């Protein structure tokens, strides 16, 4: 099992190995999904009470949750998890850190642009999963949260999304893009209408499409979200 990880990163490893979303993981612990996210990114302490609660419900090793040493799971659960996630939960080096950006992608009227990533905030993703599912160098990926409801049901408020910041370098392709315009950042479905014209639309039909007007900037393309598709 991985060592030299933080308690929050070990919760990420446990949750992903069980195939659970933030909401699914949080529900039996009687906490909110945002609390789980704060544990995982290190913004809220994972104290002994949390560890005992997680261990009791998910049958995870208390020693592993506290120190990262030994096996992650105990009893019959260990065999089930080992069979379902190998080799994703394997030796040291099987995980990569993706930067967590301290801003929200507005699925509404736009949030003020703050593109600087947190210097010490990361989410842990399996190396093999990133290679097979995403196929983009992890240094070019960032994770941030969604604000607003204009992209529902595809994206809901507070969903985490992963953005490929290198996408525009390979040329524009219709899809869901993170972009800035009028000092605000948006996450919208963007289509190319020719001659440098782009139209941004929402999956929530209560919001009207609009044309991207200069100056605008494509930050990156959506490649993953933590919503259960």
N, C-alpha and C positions, 0 to 999 in steps of 0.2 A: 504494500500500500504506500501511497505517497506520504512522505515526511516533509518537514519544513514548510508546512502550509499553515495558514491562520485558521482559527476555529470557524470563521465565516466561510472560508474556502472549503473546509471539510463538510459544512452543511450543503454547499453547492454540489460537491461530489456525491454526497448521499442522496440528495433530492433528484439529481439527474440520473443516478444509477437506478433509482426506483421508477423513473419515467414519469415524475410528477411535476405539474405546473406549480407556481408559487401558491396559488389559491388552494390547490389540492393538498399540498404539503402543510399549509398553515391550518386548514380547517380542523383536523383532529387535535391540534395543539392549542386550540382556542385563542389564536392570535390572528392578526390581519396579514394578508399577503404582503403588504408594504413593510410590516415588521420583519418578515422573513428576508425580504430584499435588503433591508438595512443591516440585518445580521450578516448577510453574505458579502456585502461590500464594505463591512467594517465600520458602519456608521452607528451601530448599536451593539453593545457588549453581549457576547454569548456567555452568560454566566453559568454557574453550576446548576442552577434551577432549570435553565433552558436545556442544558445537556441531559439532565435526568429525565425531563419530560420527553425529549426526542428519543432518548434511549429506550424509555419504557414503551412508547407507542410503536416505534419503527424497528425495535430490536437491534439497534446499533450499539457497538461497543462503547462504553463510557470512556475507557482509556483512549480509544482511537479518537473520539470526539474531542477529548481534552488535550491530547498530546500528539495525535497523528501516528502513534505507534501501534503495531499489532494489526489484526484484521478489522475491517470496517464493521462487519456484521457478526452476529453470534447465533448459534443454534441452527435450526433448519433454514432460517432466513438467509444465512450466509451462502448456503448452496444455491438457493433460488437466485440471489443477486449475482453470484459468480457466473452462473450459467447464462443469465440474461444480458450481462453487460461486458463480459470478457470479449475483446481485450481493452475496452474503453477504460475500465478501472483496472489499471495494471501497475507497472513499475513507475518509479520517478521519471519525469520527462514526458509522460503521456498526456499532460495538460498544458494549455497555453493561456496566458492572460490576455484578455481583450479590454482595452481602455473603456472605462465608463465616463461618458461625457456629462458634465454638470449643466445640462440644459434640457428643456422639454421640446419635443417636436410637435408643434401645434397642429392638431386636427380640428381647428376652429378658426379663430380670427387672427392667429399669429402671435408668437411669443418673441420677445426681444432676443436678438441673436447674441449668444454667449458660447463661442466655439471652443474655448480653452478646456481641454480635458482635465479632470482632477489628477493631480500628480501621483497620488498613491491609491486611487480607486480602480479596481479591476474586477472583472468576472472571469471565472475559470471555466474553460471549455475543453472538451476532449480533443486532442490533436487529430486523431483519426476521424472523428465526427466532423471537425472543421474541414479536413481534407476532402472527405467524401461528399459532404452535404453542401459546403460553401465554396471550396476550391479557390479561395482568395488568401493571399498572405495575411497572417493575423495582424501584422503591423499596420495594415491598411483598413482594418475594421474597427468600428467604435460601436458602443452600445449606449442607448439613451432611452428615455421614457416618453410616452405619448401623452399629450395634453389636449383635451377636447373630444368631441364625439362625431366630428364630421366624417371620419373614416369607418364608423361602425356600419356593419358588423365585422368588417375585416380587421380593424384595429380598435381597441377600446381604450378609454382613459386609463393611464398608468401601465399599459402594456409596455414591456421592454422590447425594443427593436434593435436589430443589428444592421448597420449601414456600411456598405462598401464604398469607401471614399476614393477608390481608384477607378470607379466605374466610368466616369466621364472621360477618362483618358483613353478608353477603348471605343469611344463614340457613344452618342446618345441612343438609347433603346427605350421604347415605351414601357412604362411600368410605374411603380410607386417610388417616388423620389423625395429626398430631403433637400430643400432649397431655401435660400434666403431671398427676401424681397421686401423693400420698404422697411429696413431695419428689423425685420421679423423673420422667424424660421418656420417653415411649414412642412408637413408631410402630406403629399397628395398624389393622386394618380395623374401622371403627366403624359401627354401625347404630343407628337411632333406634327404640326400642320403645314410644314414647308416654309422655305425662305426665312429660317430663323424664328418662326412663330411656334409658340408652345401654349397648350391649354391645360390648366390644372383643374381637375374635377374631384369631387368627393363621392365616396360610396354611400354616404347618407344623403338621400335625394332632397333633403330639406335645404341643403347648401347648393348654391348655384356655381357653375363653372366660371373660371375667369382666365383671362389671357395674361401670361407672364410679361411684365413690362420692365424695361431697363431702368435701373441696373438690377439684375438678378444673378444669382450664383447657384449652380448645382453643387451641393455638398456631397451627395452620394446616393446610391440606390439601395432600397430595402432588399435584404437577402434572407432575413429570418425575423420572426417574432416569437415571444414566449406564449402567445395565445394558442389555445388548442384548436388547430385549424379544422 
